[in-house]
């Protein structure tokens, strides 16, 4: 075999390895987390975006977009505000993972509003303790529609806006922030849904 052929074969071997490694990364949500930089929101507030903008199933596959962020809160503080402002109750649902740079956090509380006919609004809130020093809590909300295989989530933007409008009407500072999390997610019935890539930031810090 000539030297040129040996070099060509070696080049193709390395190219194949690179393709395999890239493929593994693209299909592993934790490796391809899509972490972003901090974005300024004003003179006295910043939005930390050192998190994956999607929640993930127990298998590691990508599920819903993160489309709500509560600032200055713990999971229980968010739960109290959701109960007070929205009047929603705790509901059962599969636990999913929120992914940050410092690790994974399971959904701590889940809330819902029954719309009848097997349809509900469903909110998952990240598990963050009051003593952890975190400045924000992630959440993901959608509308569940019943299918033969279980609930199918969708209407991410409409459900988010319902919450945003309710908190704004209650006097909270509400801001829309871009996360660019518009990738479609596949559901048990084979359908695909996605959001518009924006999240609502709700500031729960006391005024003054």
C-alpha positions in Angstrom: 0.0 0.0 0.0 1.4 3.4 -0.9 2.0 6.1 1.7 -0.8 8.3 0.2 -3.3 5.5 0.6 -2.2 4.8 4.2 -2.7 8.5 5.0 -6.1 8.6 3.4 -7.2 5.5 5.3 -6.0 7.0 8.5 -7.8 10.2 7.8 -11.1 8.4 7.2 -10.6 6.4 10.4 -10.2 9.6 12.5 -13.1 11.2 10.7 -15.3 8.3 11.6 -14.3 8.6 15.3 -15.2 12.3 15.3 -18.6 11.6 13.8 -19.3 9.0 16.4 -18.3 11.2 19.3 -20.3 14.1 18.0 -23.3 11.8 17.5 -23.1 10.7 21.1 -22.9 14.3 22.3 -26.0 15.3 20.3 -28.0 12.5 21.6 -27.1 12.9 25.3 -29.0 15.8 26.8 -26.6 16.2 29.8 -23.6 16.4 27.5 -25.3 18.8 25.1 -27.0 20.9 27.8 -27.0 24.2 25.8 -26.0 26.3 28.8 -26.2 30.1 28.1 -24.5 33.2 29.4 -26.1 35.6 31.9 -28.4 38.1 30.3 -28.9 41.6 31.9 -32.5 42.5 32.7 -32.0 45.9 34.3 -29.9 47.9 36.7 -30.6 45.7 39.7 -31.5 42.3 38.3 -29.9 39.6 36.2 -31.2 36.4 34.9 -28.9 33.4 35.5 -29.2 31.0 32.6 -26.6 28.5 33.6 -29.2 25.7 33.1 -30.5 23.5 30.4 -33.6 25.2 28.9 -35.5 21.9 28.8 -36.6 19.4 31.4 -35.7 15.8 30.9 -37.4 12.4 31.5 -35.9 9.8 33.7 -34.4 8.2 30.6 -32.5 11.4 29.9 -34.5 12.3 26.8 -35.5 15.9 26.3 -39.1 16.8 27.3 -40.7 20.2 27.8 -39.2 23.7 27.6 -38.5 25.6 30.7 -40.9 28.6 30.3 -41.3 30.0 33.8 -38.6 31.3 36.1 -39.3 32.6 39.6 -36.7 35.0 41.0 -35.9 35.3 44.7 -37.6 32.2 45.8 -37.5 28.6 47.0 -39.7 25.8 45.9 -42.0 26.3 48.8 -42.2 30.0 48.2 -43.2 29.3 44.6 -45.7 26.8 45.8 -47.3 29.3 48.2 -47.5 32.0 45.5 -49.0 29.5 43.0 -51.7 28.5 45.5 -52.4 32.1 46.5 -52.4 33.7 43.0 -53.6 30.8 40.8 -55.6 28.8 43.3 -54.2 25.6 41.9 -53.8 22.3 43.8 -51.0 19.7 44.0 -51.4 17.0 41.3 -49.7 13.7 40.5 -47.3 13.5 37.6 -44.1 11.9 36.5 -41.0 13.3 38.0 -38.7 15.1 35.6 -35.2 16.6 35.9 -34.1 20.2 35.7 -30.4 20.4 34.8 -28.1 23.0 36.0 -24.3 23.4 35.7 -23.9 22.2 39.3 -26.1 19.0 38.7 -29.6 17.8 38.3 -32.6 18.7 40.4 -35.9 16.7 40.3 -39.3 18.4 40.1 -40.1 19.3 43.7 -43.8 20.2 43.4 -46.4 19.8 40.7 -49.6 21.8 40.4 -52.6 21.6 38.1 -56.0 23.0 37.1 -58.6 20.5 35.8 -60.2 21.8 32.6 -62.5 18.8 32.2 -62.6 16.0 29.6 -59.1 14.7 30.6 -57.5 18.0 30.0 -55.6 20.1 32.6 -53.0 22.8 33.0 -49.9 21.2 34.6 -47.0 23.0 36.2 -43.7 21.4 37.4 -41.5 23.3 39.8 -37.8 22.6 40.4 -36.7 21.4 43.9 -34.8 24.2 45.5 -34.6 24.6 49.3 -34.9 27.9 51.1 -31.4 27.4 52.6 -29.6 26.7 49.3 -28.7 30.2 48.4 -30.3 30.0 45.0 -31.7 33.1 43.5 -34.2 31.5 41.1 -36.4 28.5 40.7 -37.1 26.9 37.3 -40.6 25.7 36.2 -42.2 24.2 33.2 -45.9 24.5 32.4 -48.1 23.1 29.6 -51.6 21.9 28.8 -52.1 18.1 29.2 -54.5 16.4 26.8 -55.4 12.8 27.3 -54.4 10.3 24.7 -54.5 6.5 24.7 -50.9 6.3 26.0 -51.3 8.9 28.7 -51.1 12.7 28.9 -49.7 14.6 25.9 -48.2 18.0 26.7 -48.6 21.1 24.5 -49.8 24.7 24.4 -46.6 25.7 26.3 -46.9 29.4 25.3 -50.6 29.8 26.1 -50.3 28.1 29.5 -47.2 30.3 30.3 -49.1 33.4 29.4 -52.1 32.5 31.7 -49.7 32.3 34.6 -47.9 35.5 33.6 -51.1 37.5 33.3 -52.3 36.2 36.7 -49.1 37.2 38.5 -49.0 40.6 36.8 -52.6 41.3 37.8 -51.6 40.3 41.4 -48.9 43.1 41.4 -45.8 41.0 40.7 -43.1 42.2 38.3 -43.3 40.0 35.2 -40.8 40.0 32.4 -40.4 38.0 29.2 -36.9 36.7 28.5 -35.6 34.8 25.5 -34.2 31.3 26.0 -34.3 30.1 22.4 -35.6 26.6 23.5 -37.7 25.9 20.4 -36.7 22.3 19.8 -39.6 20.0 19.3 -40.3 17.2 21.8 -41.8 13.8 20.9 -44.7 12.4 22.9 -46.0 8.9 23.5 -48.6 9.2 20.7 -45.9 10.1 18.2 -46.8 13.8 18.0 -44.3 16.7 18.3 -44.8 20.0 20.1 -42.6 23.0 20.9 -42.8 26.5 22.4 -41.8 29.9 21.1 -38.5 30.0 22.9 -39.4 32.6 25.6 -39.8 32.3 29.3 -41.6 34.5 31.8 -39.6 35.7 34.7 -41.7 36.4 37.8 -40.0 38.3 40.6 -41.1 37.1 44.0 -38.6 39.2 46.0 -40.2 41.7 48.5 -40.4 45.3 47.2 -37.8 47.7 48.5 
